Amino acid sequence: MVNEEQLLASLFEDEMGPEKMDLYVVTMYLQKKQITVDYPGITHYVYTHYDDVKMDDDDNRNTNEASLFWQANLDQMKKTISGLEDQVDEAKKYEALKEVPDKIKNHIKLALEQYKTFFDEINQVREEAKNTTAKLEKATQDLSDAQEKLEGTQNQFISILGIFSALIFGLFGGFDAFKEIFTNVKKAPLSSTLIAGSILMMGLLVLIFLLIQSIGVLSGKTYLACGCSNTKECTHYLLHR
């Protein structure tokens, strides 16, 4: 038994001669009580083979002979149907049969245009979805960066606050120590007083320097006497800083 689906595919894929076209017309139309065009089958084939079903007048495609079989076959179908006029028992049936090639051609063109329009809309939607996704990813990344920056700023603020607190306590503690030294200066030798005061002063200076340097590292500001922008790039000795 001849498969009508295969015959329909051969209309697009094979170059039909008179004999094969006779078989096609008889099987697809004359053996049936009513002349009907298989529009769903044609539409399904066009949609699933869109890139191969081409038009000879389409300037936007690279056409070749193999892709134009269906148009040549429809011309052959018209010739075959013209030779069957005496073999069709009903004039009405023959008139309906003569309209089949043009109906098929018009429906193929319609299916191609529908698919093209649908495909273009799908591509447009995909492109818009792609752009929206890219914007969403960028917004998400910006939000993540902002959150990280905020957390870093909070940490820096807390660290700087702690350093300032340590600086204030260190200064007040140093002044209290100086006060005790000079209060009891009569009870201690002058040399011991000078040595203890010098050591305490140096300790306070180093402490203040280290605390200010820590603030500079956290805030990104420059507090180096040597002129370097930050401690990571500085190659000078501690005394030069």
Backbone bond lengths (Angstrom), bond angles and torsions (degrees), N, CA, C in turn:
res aa  C-N    CA-C-N  psi(-1)  N-CA   C-N-CA  omega(-1)  CA-C   N-CA-C  phi
1 M - - - 1.460 - - 1.536 109.35 -
2 V 1.314 116.97 136.07 1.453 121.92 -177.58 1.529 109.49 -76.63
3 N 1.329 116.05 131.69 1.456 122.29 179.30 1.526 109.02 -83.83
4 E 1.347 116.64 116.84 1.457 120.70 -178.13 1.526 111.53 -65.16
5 E 1.326 116.52 -32.28 1.462 119.35 179.01 1.523 110.63 -65.53
6 Q 1.332 116.35 -40.14 1.460 120.03 177.09 1.524 111.56 -67.49
7 L 1.333 115.95 -37.64 1.468 119.08 177.60 1.530 110.41 -63.87
8 L 1.335 116.10 -41.37 1.460 119.56 178.60 1.530 110.71 -62.84
9 A 1.333 116.68 -40.13 1.462 120.30 177.82 1.522 111.19 -65.61
10 S 1.340 116.46 -36.35 1.466 119.55 -179.98 1.529 111.80 -66.58
11 L 1.340 116.76 -23.62 1.462 119.81 176.56 1.529 110.49 -61.24
12 F 1.332 116.50 -31.03 1.466 121.38 -179.50 1.526 112.09 -95.96
13 E 1.309 117.51 -30.29 1.460 120.71 -167.47 1.514 114.90 -103.59
14 D 1.323 118.28 -19.18 1.472 121.36 -176.00 1.527 110.51 -120.25
15 E 1.305 114.63 150.56 1.466 120.11 173.97 1.535 107.76 -90.43
16 M 1.320 115.51 102.98 1.461 121.11 -173.65 1.528 111.29 -81.35
17 G 1.324 113.99 132.08 1.452 119.89 171.86 1.521 110.28 -89.64
18 P 1.314 117.69 -178.28 1.478 120.90 -178.80 1.516 113.75 -57.03
19 E 1.348 117.33 -42.83 1.467 120.05 -176.68 1.526 110.91 -66.26
20 K 1.328 115.94 -46.75 1.459 118.98 -178.65 1.528 110.65 -67.48
21 M 1.336 116.46 -33.17 1.447 119.10 178.22 1.523 111.01 -70.31
22 D 1.328 117.31 -35.69 1.466 120.40 174.37 1.525 110.51 -57.84
23 L 1.355 115.39 -46.09 1.460 120.20 178.76 1.538 110.65 -61.78
24 Y 1.322 116.21 -40.64 1.466 120.78 -179.12 1.528 110.48 -62.83
25 V 1.327 117.48 -49.16 1.462 121.43 -176.75 1.525 111.11 -65.43
26 V 1.335 115.80 -42.88 1.469 119.29 -179.10 1.523 110.29 -64.83
27 T 1.347 116.48 -45.86 1.468 120.59 -175.75 1.530 112.10 -69.65
28 M 1.311 115.57 -42.96 1.460 119.60 -172.94 1.525 112.76 -82.28
29 Y 1.352 117.95 -24.07 1.464 118.90 -171.73 1.537 114.21 -131.74
30 L 1.329 116.71 -54.07 1.465 118.35 -171.50 1.516 113.24 -69.10
31 Q 1.316 118.35 -29.55 1.456 120.17 -179.70 1.530 112.57 -74.60
32 K 1.309 116.00 -9.87 1.458 119.74 -178.92 1.529 109.85 -99.28
33 K 1.304 115.68 154.96 1.460 120.34 -178.29 1.526 111.41 -67.44
34 Q 1.310 116.22 -32.97 1.458 120.51 -175.62 1.526 109.82 -127.36
35 I 1.337 115.40 138.94 1.465 120.62 179.34 1.526 108.41 -79.85
36 T 1.308 116.67 110.87 1.465 122.30 179.01 1.527 109.53 -134.24
37 V 1.299 115.18 142.77 1.466 121.11 177.55 1.524 108.81 -93.35
38 D 1.327 115.67 135.51 1.460 120.91 -179.21 1.540 109.35 -79.67
39 Y 1.311 115.21 74.87 1.467 119.21 -178.84 1.534 113.19 -61.44
40 P 1.337 120.04 -44.98 1.477 119.37 178.84 1.526 112.18 -59.32
41 G 1.362 116.19 -41.27 1.460 119.44 179.82 1.519 111.99 -64.85
42 I 1.333 116.81 -40.72 1.466 121.12 179.01 1.532 109.77 -65.63
43 T 1.329 116.19 -45.42 1.465 120.16 179.68 1.516 111.20 -60.17
44 H 1.325 116.95 -44.45 1.465 121.08 -179.87 1.525 110.84 -61.91
45 Y 1.315 116.57 -42.23 1.470 118.97 -179.86 1.529 110.48 -65.72
46 V 1.325 116.66 -44.62 1.474 119.80 -179.00 1.523 110.61 -62.02
47 Y 1.332 117.19 -42.95 1.467 120.01 -178.49 1.530 111.51 -65.50
48 T 1.317 117.18 -38.15 1.466 120.49 -177.77 1.522 112.95 -84.45
49 H 1.322 118.58 -12.84 1.474 122.13 178.79 1.530 109.98 -129.84
50 Y 1.324 115.24 40.74 1.469 119.74 -173.24 1.526 111.97 -58.61
51 D 1.330 117.93 -42.39 1.466 120.86 -176.21 1.526 112.46 -69.14
52 D 1.335 117.81 -20.00 1.469 121.15 -178.63 1.527 112.90 -97.60
53 V 1.315 117.49 -27.25 1.462 121.06 -179.66 1.522 107.96 -84.65
54 K 1.327 117.18 95.70 1.461 121.49 -173.69 1.515 111.10 -116.44
55 M 1.327 112.63 162.01 1.463 119.69 178.73 1.523 109.80 -102.49
56 D 1.316 116.77 146.62 1.462 119.98 179.44 1.521 112.29 -73.39
57 D 1.339 117.41 -17.16 1.457 121.04 -179.46 1.517 112.42 -105.47
58 D 1.339 116.91 14.94 1.457 121.32 179.37 1.520 108.76 -89.72
59 D 1.317 116.85 108.41 1.467 121.04 -177.63 1.516 112.23 -78.11
60 N 1.334 116.91 -11.93 1.459 119.41 -175.39 1.524 112.37 -92.04
61 R 1.335 116.93 4.19 1.458 119.51 -178.20 1.518 109.67 -127.28
62 N 1.324 115.12 154.59 1.458 120.57 175.63 1.524 108.12 -89.15
63 T 1.303 116.45 92.90 1.456 120.65 -174.85 1.520 110.51 -81.50
64 N 1.323 115.52 156.52 1.465 122.01 174.07 1.520 107.80 -147.79
65 E 1.316 116.16 171.29 1.468 119.67 -173.66 1.527 111.89 -61.91
66 A 1.318 116.71 -40.33 1.460 119.73 -176.67 1.522 111.55 -62.56
67 S 1.327 117.15 -29.82 1.458 119.59 -177.79 1.520 112.27 -82.95
68 L 1.318 117.80 -5.41 1.463 121.03 -176.56 1.529 112.59 -113.32
69 F 1.336 116.55 14.88 1.462 119.62 -179.54 1.515 111.68 -56.85
70 W 1.325 117.11 -40.86 1.455 119.07 -173.12 1.525 111.76 -64.08
71 Q 1.314 117.91 -32.38 1.467 119.84 179.32 1.538 110.69 -73.61
72 A 1.335 116.09 -40.87 1.460 118.92 175.58 1.527 110.68 -65.64
73 N 1.327 116.49 -35.97 1.457 120.59 179.03 1.526 111.90 -67.65
74 L 1.322 116.61 -34.98 1.460 118.97 177.04 1.528 111.12 -67.75
75 D 1.336 116.77 -35.11 1.457 119.44 174.78 1.529 110.37 -64.95
76 Q 1.341 115.70 -40.39 1.470 119.99 177.44 1.525 110.20 -66.45
77 M 1.322 117.52 -34.56 1.457 121.26 178.33 1.527 110.51 -63.32
78 K 1.320 116.60 -40.58 1.460 119.42 178.02 1.529 110.81 -60.72
79 K 1.335 116.91 -42.63 1.469 120.54 178.59 1.523 110.64 -64.28
80 T 1.316 115.79 -42.48 1.477 119.34 -179.55 1.524 110.62 -63.83
81 I 1.313 116.96 -43.26 1.473 120.75 -179.62 1.528 110.61 -65.31
82 S 1.325 117.18 -36.51 1.474 119.84 177.54 1.518 111.09 -62.14
83 G 1.323 117.74 -34.00 1.463 120.59 179.38 1.510 113.96 -80.01
84 L 1.325 117.14 -5.95 1.463 120.87 -178.86 1.518 113.21 -100.86
85 E 1.287 117.61 8.89 1.465 120.67 -175.17 1.517 111.87 -58.65
86 D 1.329 116.47 -40.87 1.471 119.57 -178.20 1.519 112.31 -78.10
87 Q 1.345 117.18 -14.72 1.469 119.68 -175.78 1.533 112.52 -94.82
88 V 1.308 116.29 -13.22 1.466 119.14 178.87 1.524 108.35 -89.51
89 D 1.337 116.38 123.66 1.459 120.77 -172.63 1.528 113.27 -72.22
90 E 1.301 118.62 -25.31 1.461 120.49 -177.58 1.527 110.14 -115.48
91 A 1.333 115.75 132.14 1.463 120.07 179.71 1.531 111.05 -65.43
92 K 1.331 115.01 -36.84 1.463 119.40 -179.95 1.522 111.29 -64.64
93 K 1.327 115.15 -38.06 1.460 120.04 179.19 1.524 110.40 -68.08
94 Y 1.314 116.13 -38.23 1.465 120.19 179.49 1.527 110.75 -67.67
95 E 1.319 117.80 -38.99 1.453 121.28 178.09 1.536 110.65 -63.22
96 A 1.337 115.36 -39.31 1.471 119.31 177.69 1.524 110.47 -67.69
97 L 1.357 116.28 -35.35 1.462 120.49 -179.77 1.527 110.92 -67.71
98 K 1.329 116.86 -36.74 1.462 119.62 -179.41 1.533 112.13 -64.96
99 E 1.313 116.48 -25.61 1.464 120.04 -178.51 1.525 112.91 -82.16
100 V 1.337 116.23 -11.25 1.467 119.94 -174.83 1.528 113.16 -60.28
101 P 1.350 121.32 -50.00 1.482 120.16 -178.01 1.531 113.03 -56.94
102 D 1.331 116.69 -44.55 1.461 118.84 -179.79 1.531 111.36 -67.46
103 K 1.342 116.87 -37.92 1.456 119.88 177.61 1.534 110.80 -62.65
104 I 1.338 116.15 -42.51 1.465 120.13 179.44 1.530 110.14 -63.21
105 K 1.325 116.56 -45.85 1.465 120.49 -178.56 1.524 110.88 -62.21
106 N 1.326 116.79 -46.26 1.462 120.04 -179.66 1.533 111.38 -63.92
107 H 1.341 115.93 -37.84 1.457 118.54 -179.58 1.527 110.93 -70.12
108 I 1.332 117.55 -36.97 1.469 119.96 177.26 1.522 110.21 -63.28
109 K 1.330 116.57 -44.12 1.468 119.84 177.72 1.531 110.75 -60.81
110 L 1.341 115.57 -41.84 1.460 119.54 179.59 1.528 110.51 -64.14
111 A 1.332 116.72 -43.06 1.468 120.67 -179.53 1.524 110.74 -64.47
112 L 1.343 116.40 -40.31 1.468 119.95 177.75 1.532 111.09 -62.15
113 E 1.321 115.24 -44.16 1.471 118.96 -178.92 1.528 111.20 -67.29
114 Q 1.334 116.44 -40.45 1.456 120.20 178.06 1.527 111.10 -62.47
115 Y 1.327 115.03 -45.26 1.465 118.77 -178.76 1.523 110.28 -64.75
116 K 1.335 116.57 -42.75 1.466 120.65 179.94 1.534 110.66 -60.02
117 T 1.343 115.49 -45.73 1.462 119.45 179.26 1.524 111.09 -63.16
118 F 1.331 114.95 -45.44 1.461 119.69 179.31 1.526 110.95 -62.81
119 F 1.331 116.85 -42.64 1.459 121.56 -179.08 1.522 111.13 -65.20
120 D 1.337 116.72 -40.61 1.468 120.31 178.24 1.523 110.93 -63.59
121 E 1.332 116.36 -40.73 1.464 120.09 179.06 1.524 110.32 -65.35
122 I 1.342 116.09 -40.58 1.461 120.01 178.22 1.520 110.36 -62.18
123 N 1.339 116.89 -44.12 1.460 120.50 178.46 1.521 111.62 -62.21
124 Q 1.333 115.35 -39.50 1.463 119.49 179.19 1.524 110.76 -64.43
125 V 1.342 115.15 -43.37 1.466 119.10 178.68 1.530 110.27 -63.97
126 R 1.334 116.27 -41.25 1.461 119.41 178.47 1.520 111.28 -62.69
127 E 1.344 116.16 -41.50 1.465 119.96 -179.96 1.532 110.59 -65.12
128 E 1.336 116.04 -42.46 1.459 119.52 177.80 1.524 111.04 -64.11
129 A 1.333 115.89 -40.93 1.467 119.36 177.94 1.524 110.95 -64.72
130 K 1.339 116.24 -37.86 1.466 120.54 178.17 1.523 110.58 -64.33
131 N 1.342 116.34 -44.55 1.464 120.19 179.38 1.528 111.08 -64.62
132 T 1.347 115.37 -41.79 1.456 119.30 179.13 1.520 111.15 -63.48
133 T 1.343 115.99 -40.56 1.458 120.21 178.41 1.523 111.04 -63.71
134 A 1.353 116.12 -41.31 1.467 120.17 178.91 1.522 110.71 -63.34
135 K 1.357 116.49 -42.84 1.463 119.97 178.50 1.527 111.00 -63.97
136 L 1.353 115.31 -40.12 1.458 119.35 -179.81 1.524 110.62 -65.49
137 E 1.337 116.47 -41.54 1.463 119.86 178.38 1.525 110.75 -63.60
138 K 1.339 116.28 -40.61 1.466 119.74 179.05 1.531 110.71 -65.01
139 A 1.349 115.15 -43.36 1.459 119.01 178.65 1.529 110.95 -62.71
140 T 1.333 116.06 -39.83 1.466 120.37 178.48 1.522 110.60 -64.09
141 Q 1.349 115.80 -41.83 1.456 119.89 179.00 1.526 111.14 -65.75
142 D 1.354 116.23 -41.67 1.462 120.10 178.02 1.528 110.75 -62.25
143 L 1.339 115.75 -40.95 1.464 119.68 178.58 1.524 110.90 -64.24
144 S 1.342 115.21 -41.20 1.462 119.26 178.97 1.527 110.85 -64.44
145 D 1.348 116.02 -42.10 1.470 119.60 178.22 1.531 110.67 -63.63
146 A 1.347 115.80 -40.82 1.465 119.46 179.48 1.525 111.33 -63.77
147 Q 1.329 115.65 -39.90 1.464 119.36 178.59 1.524 111.24 -65.10
148 E 1.356 115.06 -42.39 1.461 118.60 178.56 1.531 111.00 -64.42
149 K 1.346 115.13 -40.57 1.457 119.18 178.86 1.520 111.20 -64.56
150 L 1.338 116.02 -40.67 1.461 120.31 178.69 1.522 110.80 -63.96
151 E 1.327 116.30 -44.29 1.463 119.71 178.59 1.524 110.66 -62.90
152 G 1.364 115.50 -41.01 1.458 119.12 178.14 1.515 112.05 -64.40
153 T 1.339 115.26 -40.13 1.467 119.39 178.47 1.524 111.25 -63.84
154 Q 1.328 115.67 -41.39 1.461 119.35 178.13 1.519 111.07 -63.21
155 N 1.327 115.86 -42.63 1.465 119.45 179.16 1.527 110.68 -64.02
156 Q 1.346 115.73 -42.11 1.457 119.28 178.81 1.532 110.73 -63.59
157 F 1.335 115.29 -42.22 1.466 119.09 179.87 1.525 110.87 -60.42
158 I 1.325 115.58 -45.00 1.467 119.81 179.84 1.526 110.49 -64.01
159 S 1.347 115.57 -40.83 1.465 119.59 -179.53 1.526 111.08 -65.77
160 I 1.340 115.96 -45.61 1.466 119.63 179.59 1.523 110.84 -63.22
161 L 1.333 116.47 -40.27 1.464 120.20 177.61 1.525 110.48 -60.75
162 G 1.328 115.63 -42.71 1.465 119.13 178.04 1.513 112.08 -64.31
163 I 1.350 115.74 -39.31 1.468 118.90 179.63 1.525 110.50 -66.04
164 F 1.335 117.05 -43.15 1.457 120.06 177.40 1.527 111.03 -60.58
165 S 1.308 115.84 -40.34 1.474 119.10 178.38 1.523 110.45 -62.19
166 A 1.351 114.88 -44.25 1.463 118.68 178.27 1.521 110.85 -63.60
167 L 1.352 116.35 -38.80 1.459 120.34 179.02 1.535 111.28 -62.46
168 I 1.327 116.49 -45.38 1.462 120.87 -179.90 1.526 111.21 -64.24
169 F 1.337 115.70 -45.23 1.463 118.24 179.40 1.524 110.99 -64.95
170 G 1.347 115.69 -36.70 1.457 118.80 178.93 1.509 112.00 -65.39
171 L 1.327 116.42 -43.14 1.463 120.30 179.71 1.530 111.14 -64.67
172 F 1.332 115.68 -48.41 1.458 118.48 -179.93 1.526 111.23 -64.22
173 G 1.323 115.45 -38.89 1.458 118.09 177.04 1.517 111.66 -63.88
174 G 1.341 116.16 -39.49 1.461 120.14 178.23 1.518 111.87 -64.70
175 F 1.329 115.93 -42.79 1.458 118.92 179.20 1.532 110.91 -64.76
176 D 1.316 115.69 -37.32 1.464 118.14 177.18 1.520 110.76 -64.09
177 A 1.361 114.35 -38.96 1.466 117.34 178.58 1.524 110.98 -65.19
178 F 1.347 116.83 -41.91 1.459 120.02 176.57 1.536 110.87 -60.90
179 K 1.295 114.76 -39.85 1.475 119.27 179.73 1.519 110.49 -60.47
180 E 1.339 116.04 -43.14 1.457 120.02 179.90 1.522 110.80 -66.22
181 I 1.342 115.60 -37.90 1.464 118.96 -178.84 1.526 110.61 -64.65
182 F 1.326 115.63 -48.28 1.461 118.71 -176.43 1.537 111.62 -74.98
183 T 1.332 116.42 -22.53 1.467 118.99 176.06 1.522 110.67 -69.07
184 N 1.335 114.60 -39.19 1.461 120.27 -177.12 1.525 112.23 -100.70
185 V 1.347 116.82 20.60 1.463 119.36 -176.71 1.531 111.99 -64.63
186 K 1.344 118.33 -28.11 1.458 121.17 -179.67 1.520 111.48 -70.97
187 K 1.330 116.78 -25.17 1.454 120.76 -175.80 1.522 112.93 -88.21
188 A 1.375 116.87 -12.37 1.467 120.34 -175.88 1.514 109.49 -120.15
189 P 1.338 114.97 155.34 1.461 118.67 176.63 1.529 110.22 -63.51
190 L 1.326 116.12 152.29 1.464 120.63 -178.35 1.528 111.24 -64.36
191 S 1.317 116.98 -38.43 1.474 120.28 -178.98 1.520 111.38 -62.94
192 S 1.332 115.68 -42.43 1.474 119.55 179.14 1.527 110.87 -65.44
193 T 1.340 115.28 -37.80 1.468 119.83 179.89 1.530 110.65 -65.25
194 L 1.348 115.93 -43.77 1.473 119.18 179.54 1.521 111.55 -65.93
195 I 1.324 116.39 -40.80 1.478 119.26 -179.93 1.529 110.38 -65.13
196 A 1.322 115.36 -45.88 1.472 118.46 -179.02 1.516 111.07 -65.31
197 G 1.348 117.35 -40.68 1.464 120.24 178.76 1.515 112.10 -65.67
198 S 1.346 116.29 -39.26 1.472 119.83 179.50 1.523 111.12 -65.63
199 I 1.338 114.48 -44.23 1.473 118.26 179.58 1.533 110.06 -62.59
200 L 1.336 115.39 -42.59 1.468 118.45 179.60 1.519 111.17 -65.38
201 M 1.339 117.40 -39.89 1.458 120.81 179.17 1.530 110.93 -64.55
202 M 1.323 116.52 -44.54 1.469 119.94 178.25 1.529 110.70 -61.62
203 G 1.325 115.31 -41.22 1.463 118.45 178.59 1.512 112.10 -62.58
204 L 1.342 116.27 -41.43 1.458 119.75 178.70 1.531 111.19 -65.59
205 L 1.346 115.75 -41.96 1.465 118.81 179.12 1.526 111.58 -62.46
206 V 1.327 116.42 -44.76 1.475 120.02 178.41 1.521 110.60 -62.67
207 L 1.340 115.98 -42.52 1.463 119.60 179.43 1.519 110.81 -62.15
208 I 1.340 115.90 -46.27 1.470 118.88 179.11 1.520 110.88 -62.22
209 F 1.332 117.31 -42.11 1.460 121.03 179.35 1.528 111.39 -60.95
210 L 1.328 115.38 -47.36 1.468 119.11 -178.72 1.524 111.43 -63.54
211 L 1.319 116.63 -39.62 1.463 119.11 179.68 1.527 111.32 -67.67
212 I 1.328 117.47 -40.86 1.468 120.47 178.14 1.527 110.69 -66.48
213 Q 1.336 115.46 -39.50 1.473 119.10 176.88 1.523 111.00 -62.41
214 S 1.317 116.60 -38.96 1.471 120.39 178.29 1.516 110.85 -63.83
215 I 1.329 116.35 -40.60 1.466 120.12 177.27 1.525 109.84 -63.27
216 G 1.332 116.69 -40.90 1.471 120.28 178.44 1.508 112.54 -62.59
217 V 1.322 116.95 -41.62 1.474 120.26 178.69 1.519 110.66 -63.23
218 L 1.322 117.43 -43.57 1.465 120.87 -177.87 1.518 112.44 -71.36
219 S 1.324 117.53 -37.47 1.459 120.74 -176.18 1.514 113.01 -90.19
220 G 1.318 118.43 -12.49 1.453 121.44 -179.27 1.513 113.33 79.55
221 K 1.320 118.29 10.96 1.456 122.90 179.32 1.525 110.14 -90.67
222 T 1.328 114.95 162.65 1.459 121.00 -179.64 1.526 110.10 -100.27
223 Y 1.326 115.23 121.47 1.458 120.68 176.34 1.527 110.60 -127.49
224 L 1.324 116.81 26.22 1.457 120.73 -176.97 1.520 109.90 -97.96
225 A 1.333 116.82 130.68 1.466 121.31 178.92 1.528 111.75 -71.18
226 C 1.326 116.69 -21.80 1.470 119.82 -178.27 1.521 112.45 -75.70
227 G 1.351 118.48 -14.85 1.459 122.05 177.86 1.511 114.57 97.90
228 C 1.313 118.87 -4.65 1.470 121.07 177.84 1.529 109.69 -70.06
229 S 1.341 114.57 152.78 1.468 119.09 -175.61 1.512 112.86 -74.95
230 N 1.327 117.64 -32.98 1.458 119.93 179.13 1.525 109.72 -155.26
231 T 1.302 114.85 166.88 1.461 120.30 -175.48 1.524 112.72 -70.31
232 K 1.337 117.58 -25.65 1.457 120.13 -179.07 1.519 111.61 -67.88
233 E 1.348 116.02 -36.30 1.459 120.22 -178.44 1.530 112.40 -91.61
234 C 1.301 117.43 -11.46 1.465 121.11 -176.52 1.521 110.55 -74.49
235 T 1.346 115.51 133.22 1.475 121.15 178.47 1.534 111.33 -113.67
236 H 1.325 117.68 7.75 1.459 121.32 -179.09 1.524 111.27 -81.18
237 Y 1.282 114.55 161.21 1.453 120.53 176.68 1.532 109.68 -71.08
238 L 1.298 115.74 162.80 1.458 121.81 -179.45 1.534 111.57 -57.89
239 L 1.338 115.91 -38.21 1.468 119.97 -179.78 1.528 111.31 -64.27
240 H 1.345 116.88 -38.58 1.461 120.15 179.02 1.520 111.56 -68.48
241 R 1.293 117.00 -33.78 1.466 120.20 178.21 1.516 111.14 -64.96
